[in-house]
Amino acid sequence: MNMKSHILLLLALPLLWACSKDFVPADGGYFFPGEWAPVHVVISVTDREGTDLLDPEREDNFFKNASIRYKGETYPARMDGARSGTKSYHADIYGYFLIQQDGWKLIFGEIDGALEMEEDLILNWPDGTSDTLHYHCGSHNLKDMTCDRSWTLNGEHTSLPVTLVK
């Protein structure tokens, strides 16, 4: 090995060492090569017999005049497409949309998965009733990319996708 190779190796070793360790920035956080995935709320509505009440072919469907209230803004349910034009793995969803995916579902998004929050989403239905879906997200661990995330529907613990029985 000549002198030039030794010098290049000595210059490369600190870089390799830094890349192999957890890099702790001045603010005490962690450097991580990723980002938090956005949260999308998926809702099914059935009757006691399991009939899909969101089916747009039904005269009495729960899609017409449905809306969701989130952070002070009301989003009416729409049928004009939930996905943006991107081919990204995580396609953006902005609003409240009816989709056909293993039956009919309402999907709302997107909620920033990186934010710590306690937020109510108020689901308003065409029969004049409403349901409250509470979202909790906290205790983000940047090193492990984990957080404490939970949902309650009308005060009862639930998980996504949400199925409502009307």
Phi, psi and omega in degrees: 000130180272175185297322180297319178296319178299317181294315178299319178296317179295326178286327182281330183301314178299324178295314178298319179296317180296323181286339182268352181252161171290119179275123180252110179294170182301331181280001178087352179281189179245146171275129179220143183270054181199184176214163181284133178289144176291158181257133176237132180266126180244128187231130172249148177229123179230166170266182184298336179273356180091009179289133181288109182277357178266354181302118183294347178283340179285135178295325183258034184292155182272006179278317182299129177066016173279151177208166176229139179249123183220125180052043176081359181245138179260131179245114176287147177291136183229161178248003191273029173101128183266344188254148176282178181282001183284153174259015180299151177302318177255082180295141181288142174230120179233106179127199186231112190230150172269128178229155174254111183207098185055055187100186180263137181220152169261136179235133179237139177182175358249153177256133182294114182289349181270349185271142171278128182201157169232111187217138174265137171248118182264118179265115180257131186247157184294344178274006178091355179272167175215158176230149179247121176252114182261132181247126175242131175217122181200183177053051178294130176249104185289332181292316182263356182055048177235160175206166176269108183234130178212161182227143169230142177245115182051041176088353180254135179303137178215179176221168179266145356288150181270134173242121177258138175249120182249000000 
